Each structure stands twice: as structure tokens, then as C-alpha cells.
Amino acid sequence: MQTQELKNKFSLARDMLDQGKPELALKIWDQLSAAEADANSYEGLDRNVFLAEVSLYKAWTHMDLKEYDRALSVLESMFLLSCLPSFDQETQYEYYFSYGNAAGELGAKEKMENAFVEAMKLAKESNSTEKITSCWLNLLYYAEVNQWWAYLEQAARTCIIFAESSNDANLGLSAGLRRASALSHLGKVKRAEIQAKRIIQVAIQFGANEALDSAQAFLNDLEVDNINKPGQ
């Protein structure tokens, strides 16, 4: 493939992703990766940067297909890692954010946490509170899905502190609900109840009806679950 053909195929693969056709996009990414051996194909292109972008999109395509193990394998490749510093800050953030999601889907707690921490650092450098919030929400989500209750309780507490410092009531309420759930699963029912009542107070203050309903439902379930356990 010549340079223009490489560019055209890259654009076509992205179009396939946008159109919800990841299987077709993946075939093109594989074709572009195979062109690596033909050095003459890259006239006017930075070969490593181009192939690194292909690898990144290939990982994202695997994620669209829910092939998280394959996505993580691409993201962890020595080639992509060696090219990571050449990406701009936004792309580096997307890399770590994607890595965190793939690791979370696979239940790899340490990898997930490290990736989201790196993504948060990059988001902080660009003063993007919105991106930091996205990292926190996904981190807490995967902690809950994987039932890492002790980890979730600790992470939720840290998230609540961040939410308070950034005046993000919605994030704080979401973290509070997950902390209450974690406490309940850890057998700390009284503390879970206190946390849920705290959420209700804040939800009323900010008019967050959805969080209010969720916290009230949690309290109701807690009462039902523990009606015969007065000692807890």
C-alpha cells in the first residue's frame, strides 16, 4: 500500500466504527498493521506514529466488540507503550481511560486503578474536572460490579472528598450511594444506614430526586434485610 492508500484505509476504518461496524473496521486495522513490513509505504508519514494510532484504534475496536482481553493485549504491547509519549495529552488520557475500562471489565483491579489514576493526573493537568469525574464514576462502577467491597468503600470515601472540593454534588451522591452499598455488604449496617441518611439530606438540599429515591429505597431494603438481625 502506498501512503495515500494507507490514509484512505485509516479513514475508512474510522468511518466503519462510526457506523457501528466494528467487525469491518477490525479487518482494516489488521491490514494496516500487516503493512508494517513495507517501509516504502510510509513516504511522508511518521511510520511509528501511524502504526501506534492504528494499534490504539484496534484496541478500541476490540472494546466495541467486548473483546476486552484482546483490547488489553494491544494496549499492553511494547510497541504501543514505547510510542505513548509521542501522543498528545488528550490521546494519552484516552489511552489510560480505555485501559482502565478494559481492565475493569476483566476484573484486574490493580491494573484498572493504576490506569484511572494516570488518566486523572492527565485530566488534572488539563484542568478537566469532567474527565476526572468520568474516571471516578467508572472506577466505582467496576469496583461495584466486581464486588470489591472493601476497595469500593475506601475509593468511594476518597471520591466524596474530591466531589466536595470540586462542588460536584452529583458525583458525591453517586459515590455516597456506592459507599453505603459497600458498607452493607461488609456487614457494617449501621454505618451504611448513616451514609444513606446523609445522602438523603444532601439530595434534598440539591433537589436531586433520583439520588433521593435511590437512597430511600436502599434504606427500605436495609430495613427489610435486617429486620430479624437487631444485633447488627
Secondary structure as a PSIPRED ss2 file (coil, helix, strand):
# PSIPRED VFORMAT (PSIPRED V4.0)

   1 M C   1.000  0.000  0.000
   2 Q C   1.000  0.000  0.000
   3 T H   0.000  1.000  0.000
   4 Q H   0.000  1.000  0.000
   5 E H   0.000  1.000  0.000
   6 L H   0.000  1.000  0.000
   7 K H   0.000  1.000  0.000
   8 N H   0.000  1.000  0.000
   9 K H   0.000  1.000  0.000
  10 F H   0.000  1.000  0.000
  11 S H   0.000  1.000  0.000
  12 L H   0.000  1.000  0.000
  13 A H   0.000  1.000  0.000
  14 R H   0.000  1.000  0.000
  15 D H   0.000  1.000  0.000
  16 M H   0.000  1.000  0.000
  17 L H   0.000  1.000  0.000
  18 D H   0.000  1.000  0.000
  19 Q C   1.000  0.000  0.000
  20 G C   1.000  0.000  0.000
  21 K C   1.000  0.000  0.000
  22 P H   0.000  1.000  0.000
  23 E H   0.000  1.000  0.000
  24 L H   0.000  1.000  0.000
  25 A H   0.000  1.000  0.000
  26 L H   0.000  1.000  0.000
  27 K H   0.000  1.000  0.000
  28 I H   0.000  1.000  0.000
  29 W H   0.000  1.000  0.000
  30 D H   0.000  1.000  0.000
  31 Q H   0.000  1.000  0.000
  32 L H   0.000  1.000  0.000
  33 S H   0.000  1.000  0.000
  34 A H   0.000  1.000  0.000
  35 A H   0.000  1.000  0.000
  36 E H   0.000  1.000  0.000
  37 A H   0.000  1.000  0.000
  38 D C   1.000  0.000  0.000
  39 A H   0.000  1.000  0.000
  40 N H   0.000  1.000  0.000
  41 S H   0.000  1.000  0.000
  42 Y H   0.000  1.000  0.000
  43 E C   1.000  0.000  0.000
  44 G C   1.000  0.000  0.000
  45 L C   1.000  0.000  0.000
  46 D C   1.000  0.000  0.000
  47 R H   0.000  1.000  0.000
  48 N H   0.000  1.000  0.000
  49 V H   0.000  1.000  0.000
  50 F H   0.000  1.000  0.000
  51 L H   0.000  1.000  0.000
  52 A H   0.000  1.000  0.000
  53 E H   0.000  1.000  0.000
  54 V H   0.000  1.000  0.000
  55 S H   0.000  1.000  0.000
  56 L H   0.000  1.000  0.000
  57 Y H   0.000  1.000  0.000
  58 K H   0.000  1.000  0.000
  59 A H   0.000  1.000  0.000
  60 W H   0.000  1.000  0.000
  61 T H   0.000  1.000  0.000
  62 H H   0.000  1.000  0.000
  63 M H   0.000  1.000  0.000
  64 D H   0.000  1.000  0.000
  65 L C   1.000  0.000  0.000
  66 K C   1.000  0.000  0.000
  67 E C   1.000  0.000  0.000
  68 Y H   0.000  1.000  0.000
  69 D H   0.000  1.000  0.000
  70 R H   0.000  1.000  0.000
  71 A H   0.000  1.000  0.000
  72 L H   0.000  1.000  0.000
  73 S H   0.000  1.000  0.000
  74 V H   0.000  1.000  0.000
  75 L H   0.000  1.000  0.000
  76 E C   1.000  0.000  0.000
  77 S C   1.000  0.000  0.000
  78 M H   0.000  1.000  0.000
  79 F H   0.000  1.000  0.000
  80 L H   0.000  1.000  0.000
  81 L H   0.000  1.000  0.000
  82 S H   0.000  1.000  0.000
  83 C H   0.000  1.000  0.000
  84 L H   0.000  1.000  0.000
  85 P H   0.000  1.000  0.000
  86 S H   0.000  1.000  0.000
  87 F C   1.000  0.000  0.000
  88 D C   1.000  0.000  0.000
  89 Q H   0.000  1.000  0.000
  90 E H   0.000  1.000  0.000
  91 T H   0.000  1.000  0.000
  92 Q H   0.000  1.000  0.000
  93 Y H   0.000  1.000  0.000
  94 E H   0.000  1.000  0.000
  95 Y H   0.000  1.000  0.000
  96 Y H   0.000  1.000  0.000
  97 F H   0.000  1.000  0.000
  98 S H   0.000  1.000  0.000
  99 Y H   0.000  1.000  0.000
 100 G H   0.000  1.000  0.000
 101 N H   0.000  1.000  0.000
 102 A H   0.000  1.000  0.000
 103 A H   0.000  1.000  0.000
 104 G H   0.000  1.000  0.000
 105 E H   0.000  1.000  0.000
 106 L C   1.000  0.000  0.000
 107 G C   1.000  0.000  0.000
 108 A C   1.000  0.000  0.000
 109 K H   0.000  1.000  0.000
 110 E H   0.000  1.000  0.000
 111 K H   0.000  1.000  0.000
 112 M H   0.000  1.000  0.000
 113 E H   0.000  1.000  0.000
 114 N H   0.000  1.000  0.000
 115 A H   0.000  1.000  0.000
 116 F H   0.000  1.000  0.000
 117 V H   0.000  1.000  0.000
 118 E H   0.000  1.000  0.000
 119 A H   0.000  1.000  0.000
 120 M H   0.000  1.000  0.000
 121 K H   0.000  1.000  0.000
 122 L H   0.000  1.000  0.000
 123 A H   0.000  1.000  0.000
 124 K H   0.000  1.000  0.000
 125 E H   0.000  1.000  0.000
 126 S C   1.000  0.000  0.000
 127 N C   1.000  0.000  0.000
 128 S C   1.000  0.000  0.000
 129 T H   0.000  1.000  0.000
 130 E H   0.000  1.000  0.000
 131 K H   0.000  1.000  0.000
 132 I H   0.000  1.000  0.000
 133 T H   0.000  1.000  0.000
 134 S H   0.000  1.000  0.000
 135 C H   0.000  1.000  0.000
 136 W H   0.000  1.000  0.000
 137 L H   0.000  1.000  0.000
 138 N H   0.000  1.000  0.000
 139 L H   0.000  1.000  0.000
 140 L H   0.000  1.000  0.000
 141 Y H   0.000  1.000  0.000
 142 Y H   0.000  1.000  0.000
 143 A H   0.000  1.000  0.000
 144 E H   0.000  1.000  0.000
 145 V H   0.000  1.000  0.000
 146 N C   1.000  0.000  0.000
 147 Q C   1.000  0.000  0.000
 148 W C   1.000  0.000  0.000
 149 W H   0.000  1.000  0.000
 150 A H   0.000  1.000  0.000
 151 Y H   0.000  1.000  0.000
 152 L H   0.000  1.000  0.000
 153 E H   0.000  1.000  0.000
 154 Q H   0.000  1.000  0.000
 155 A H   0.000  1.000  0.000
 156 A H   0.000  1.000  0.000
 157 R H   0.000  1.000  0.000
 158 T H   0.000  1.000  0.000
 159 C H   0.000  1.000  0.000
 160 I H   0.000  1.000  0.000
 161 I H   0.000  1.000  0.000
 162 F H   0.000  1.000  0.000
 163 A H   0.000  1.000  0.000
 164 E H   0.000  1.000  0.000
 165 S H   0.000  1.000  0.000
 166 S C   1.000  0.000  0.000
 167 N C   1.000  0.000  0.000
 168 D C   1.000  0.000  0.000
 169 A H   0.000  1.000  0.000
 170 N H   0.000  1.000  0.000
 171 L H   0.000  1.000  0.000
 172 G H   0.000  1.000  0.000
 173 L H   0.000  1.000  0.000
 174 S H   0.000  1.000  0.000
 175 A H   0.000  1.000  0.000
 176 G H   0.000  1.000  0.000
 177 L H   0.000  1.000  0.000
 178 R H   0.000  1.000  0.000
 179 R H   0.000  1.000  0.000
 180 A H   0.000  1.000  0.000
 181 S H   0.000  1.000  0.000
 182 A H   0.000  1.000  0.000
 183 L H   0.000  1.000  0.000
 184 S H   0.000  1.000  0.000
 185 H H   0.000  1.000  0.000
 186 L C   1.000  0.000  0.000
 187 G C   1.000  0.000  0.000
 188 K C   1.000  0.000  0.000
 189 V H   0.000  1.000  0.000
 190 K H   0.000  1.000  0.000
 191 R H   0.000  1.000  0.000
 192 A H   0.000  1.000  0.000
 193 E H   0.000  1.000  0.000
 194 I H   0.000  1.000  0.000
 195 Q H   0.000  1.000  0.000
 196 A H   0.000  1.000  0.000
 197 K H   0.000  1.000  0.000
 198 R H   0.000  1.000  0.000
 199 I H   0.000  1.000  0.000
 200 I H   0.000  1.000  0.000
 201 Q H   0.000  1.000  0.000
 202 V H   0.000  1.000  0.000
 203 A H   0.000  1.000  0.000
 204 I H   0.000  1.000  0.000
 205 Q H   0.000  1.000  0.000
 206 F H   0.000  1.000  0.000
 207 G C   1.000  0.000  0.000
 208 A C   1.000  0.000  0.000
 209 N H   0.000  1.000  0.000
 210 E H   0.000  1.000  0.000
 211 A H   0.000  1.000  0.000
 212 L H   0.000  1.000  0.000
 213 D H   0.000  1.000  0.000
 214 S H   0.000  1.000  0.000
 215 A H   0.000  1.000  0.000
 216 Q H   0.000  1.000  0.000
 217 A H   0.000  1.000  0.000
 218 F H   0.000  1.000  0.000
 219 L H   0.000  1.000  0.000
 220 N H   0.000  1.000  0.000
 221 D H   0.000  1.000  0.000
 222 L H   0.000  1.000  0.000
 223 E H   0.000  1.000  0.000
 224 V H   0.000  1.000  0.000
 225 D H   0.000  1.000  0.000
 226 N C   1.000  0.000  0.000
 227 I C   1.000  0.000  0.000
 228 N C   1.000  0.000  0.000
 229 K C   1.000  0.000  0.000
 230 P C   1.000  0.000  0.000
 231 G C   1.000  0.000  0.000
 232 Q C   1.000  0.000  0.000
